[in-house]
Amino acid sequence: MTQSNNRRHDYTLLAALTLLVIMGLVILYSTSAYNGEVKFHDSFYYLKKQVFATSLGIAALYVVSNMDYHIWRHVAVLGYLMALILSVAVLFIGDEINGSKRWLSLGPFSFQPSEFAKVAVIIFLAHMVTKNSKDMGNMRTMLKIMVMILPIVGLVGASNLSTAIIILGIGVILVFVASPKYGQFVFMGILGVGFMAIFLALESYRLERLAIWRNPEAYEKGYQTLQGLYAIGSGGLFGRGLGQSIQKLGFVPEAQNDMIFSIICEELGLFGAGFVLILFLVLIWRFFVIATHASDLFGALIATGAMGHMMIQVILNIAVVTNTIPNTGITLPFISYGGTSVVFLLVEMGLVLSISSLVK
């Protein structure tokens, strides 16, 4: 069921999103051209794949934004179960790349189920919290809802701790927003810290990342972090100029992925990086406005979940690049290379735009 043509989407959100997507493609080409030429003899290799995924995402955004978002309540549980099944499938038949099983192949295409899981969890939690809205002040109800997402957190975290942190963070934010009592979150916070400690202890490489974070100069694997910091420092206020990065020429490994913000700082300087951050802040601000003016709790929670997702992912990515926290492999939304990521991010934006067209 589509909405009538007189519905108006949030044009400020659309404008900021359009600028981010366009800037993302330009920055991605600038960052990835060298790697594409060296590895595939095609400087446009990464850009072409990203443009294809972005086109799919924009088509999905258009369809989703013109649908009544209440439809998704009917498939919320099914979507979550599908995310669980896909996450289990990754562990057994997933493609292993750089030592991690995160991708499933479907013919010539491959995708990361963890990206689908983020959207599925937002819709599922919005549905469950709305269903139990009268009892959200009850500790048992809050824990019951949080326990429901632990299976997907565990499955995703087995190969992708950073995405598991994002999913858990989205859950905490949605439950926090819907709860009339805040004291209970101290207990939930202790549980969360314990949960993360167990995950860190399960794999020795995660503990090694903590040591590298504290002293990157002492470890060979601290090379990427150091080169990223050199890129940030060499950019100054206005940068070297678009396409003029030195660090992307093999010094920052796979610069088009998690560390792309360091290349933004090097080429566009503090002002260019600041402009990108302002665009993200505008997105987050519009999510907040849409959530507070949504026509019902379900819509408000979806917009809040998208806001939480964007905040957590942007903050963690920049914190990693600046070595404020240990390296966790989190991409920068709409900027870093990743087809699955951009498709499902745009689907998520479509959901928020759908809610914005029905604000009170």
N, C-alpha and C positions, 0 to 999 in steps of 0.2 A: 504494500500500500504506500503510495507516494503522497507527499504533502501537496497542498494546493499551491499554485504559482505565486500567490500573493504573500507567501512566507518570505521573510527577509533574514538572511544569515548575518552573522557578525562580520562586517566588512573590515573592521580593524584587525581582527584575527586573521582574516583572509589575506589582507595586505602584508602583514608580518610574515605569515606562512609562505606567501609567494616570494617575498624577498629572500627568506631563508633558503628555500628550495633552489632558487636561481643562483644565489651566492654559493650555496653548497656545491652545485655542479661546476661553477667556475673555479672555485678553490680546489675541488677534487681533481680537475684536469691539470691545474697548475702543479699540484702535489704529486700526481701519479704518472705524469707524462714520461718522466725518466725511467721509472720502474717498468712501465708498459713497454717502452722501447727496448730496454735491456732484456726483459724476460720473454716478451711476445713479439718483438719487432714491430710494435704498433703503439705509438704514443697515445692513441685514443682508446686503447683496449678497455681500461677501467671506466672511462667516461661513457663509452657506448653501452656497457652493461648497466651502468647506473642510470643512464637515460631511459633504457628499456624498462627497468624496474620502477623508476619514477613515473613513467607513462602509465604503467599498470596501476600504480598507487593513486594517481590523479583520477583515473577512470573509476576506481573503487571509491575514492573520496566523493566523487560526484554522485554516484549511486546511493551510497550510505547517507550522505548529507540530505538527500531528498526523500529519504524514507522516514516514517514515524519510528523514532527510536524505541517506543514501547514494544515493538515487535520483538526486539532482542531479548526481552524477559522470557519469552516462550522457549528460546533455545539456549538460555544461559547455562543450565545444568548440562545440556548436551555438549555445548562448546567446551565446558570445563572438562568433561569426561574425554572428549576428543583430544584436548591438550595433554591429559594424562597418558592416553594411549600412544600418542606421537612421541612423548618424552620417554616412554618405556621402549618404543621401537628404536629410538636413537641409540640406546644402550646396547642393543643387540645387532642391529643392522645398519647403524649410522656410519657415515664416512668419517674416517679419522684424518684430521688435518692438523699439522703442528702438534701432534700428541694429544689432541682432544677430539672426542666424538660429539659433534654439535650439529651435523648436517644430515639430512635425509635426501636421497636422490630419487627423483621421479622422472625417469627417462633422461632427457637432456637437461632437465632443471634440477636444482638442489635448493633447499631452504632450511632455515633454522626453526624448528618447532618452538624453541624458547621465545622467539619473537611473537608468535601466535599466542603463546601462553600468557604473555603480558596483557593482551587485549581480552582474552578469554577470562582471566582472573578479575579484571576490572568489572566486566559485565556480570560475572557470577557473584562477586561480592556485593555489587550494587543491588542485585536481585535478592540475595540472602539477607542483607542488612535491612532492605525495605520490607521484606517479609517478616522480620523480627523487630521492627522499629520500636514497638511498644515495650520491648523487654531489653533494649540495649543498655539500660542502666544496671542490668543484672550481670554480675561477673561470669556466671555460668554460660550465659548466652554469648558474651563476648569471646570467651575461650572456645566455645563450640564452633563459632564462625572462624576463628583463627586456626583451630585444629583442622578444619576442612581444607585449608590451602597448604598445610604442611606436606602432604604427599607430593604436590607439584613442586614445592620449594626443595624438597629432598631429591626428587628425580632430576630437576634442572641443575641443582647444586652439585650433583655428582660429577658433572663435566663442565659446569659454567657457574662458578660461585658468584660472580658479579651479577648475573641475571637473577639468581636466586635471592640476592640481597635486595634487588629492585622490587621483585614480586612481594617479598616479605614486607618491605617498606610501604608499598602500595596498600597492603592489607592493614598494616598498623594505622596508616593515615585515614583510611575509610572508616575503620572501627572507632578511631579517636574522634573523628568529626561527628559521627552518629551517636556517640555516647554522651549522656548528660553529666556523667561523673568522670573526673580526671584522675583521681587518686589511684584508681585501679591500674593505671598505666605504669606506675612504678613497678608493680609486680610483673606486669607483662614485659617491661624493659629488662628486668633481671632474667626472665625466661629467655628473652631474645639474645642477650649477651651470652648466656649459657649455651644456647643453640649454636651461635656463631663460633664459640670456643671449641665445641665438639667438631664442627665442620673443619676448622683450621687444623685441628690435631689429627684428623683422619688422613691427611695427605702431607708428606714431608715438604713438598715443593711450596705449599702455602706458608709454612713456617719459614722457609728459606726466603720468601718474598718479604717477610717482615725484617729479616736481617739485611737484605739488599736495600730496603727502604731507609733503614737507619744509617747505612754506610755504603752507598752505591759505588764509591771509588774502590772498595775492597773486593768487589765481586765482578767477574766477567759479565754476568747477566745484568749488571747495573749500567752497562754501556748505553742501552737505549735511553734510560732515564737521563744520564749525563748529557747525551747528544741533544735530547729534547730541551734540556735546560740551557744548553749553549745556543740553541735556535731562538729561544725566548729572549735571552739576554742580548743577542746580536741584532734583534729587530729594532730596539730603541722605541722612540715615539711614533715614527711614521713608517718604519720598516724599510727593507731593501728595495721593495717594489714587487708587484705581482709577477710571479714566474722567476724571480731572481734569487730564490732560496739556495743556499749552499748545502745545508744540512739534509735536504731531500735527495741529494745525489749519492745515496747509499750510506750516508752517515747515520741517519735515523732509519732503522729497519722498518719496512712496510709503512712508510710515513703516511700513506693514505688511510690507514686504519685508526687505531686508538690515539695515536700521537699527532693527529692532523692539526690540533689546536696550536701546537708548538710551531708548525710551519706558518699558520695564520699570523702568529706573533712575529715571526721572522720577516715575512713578506709584507704584511700590512701594519706592523707595529702595534703599539698600545692602543692607538686610536681605532685601527681596523678591528682588532680583537674586541675592543670595547663596544664597537657598533654591533658586532655579532652577538655579544652578551645582551645588549639592549633589546635586540630582536627577540631573544629568548625570554627576557623579562616581560616584554609586551605580550607574548603568548601566554605566559603564566598569569599575568594580570587579567587577561581576557577570560582565561579558564575560571579564575576566581569570580569575576563579575557574572559569568554565565551560570556558575554553580549557585551563587547567592540569589539569582533571579529566575532560576529554573522553575518550571510549572509544577514539578513534583519532586519527591525525594529521590526517586530512581534516577531522574535526569541530573539532579544535583550531585549525586554520588558518582555517576559516570564522569562528569566534568571534573570533580574533585580527584578522581582516580587518575585522569589524564594529567591534571596539574601536578599531582604527586609524582607520577612517572617522569614527567619532563624535568621537574626540579631535581629529583634524585639523580637522574642520569646525567644531566648537565653538570651538576655540582661534583659528582664523583669523577667524571671524565677530566674536568679541569683540575681537580685535586690530585689526580694521578699524574697528569702531565707536569704539574708544578712540584711533584714529589711531596705534596702535603699528606698524602696517604699512600700505602703500598700499592703497587701495580695490580689492578684487578681486571684489566682487559675490557673496559667499558667504552663503547663508541660514543661519539658526539652526534646527537640526533640531527638528521638531514644533511650533515656535513661529511662525516666519515663514510668510507666505502662500505657498502653492504646492501644488497638488493632486498633481502627479506626484511631487514630493519626498516628501510624507507617505505616499503609497501604497507606494512602493518602500522607504522607511524601515521601514514596518510589515512588509513582506515580509521584510526583512532581520532584523527582530526575531523574526519567526516562525521563521526558520532557526536563530537562536541558541536559542530556546526548545525547538526540536526536539532540538538537541544536548544541552541541559540535562536533558532527560528520559531521556537515556542515559548520564549521567555515571557514572564508576566509583565 
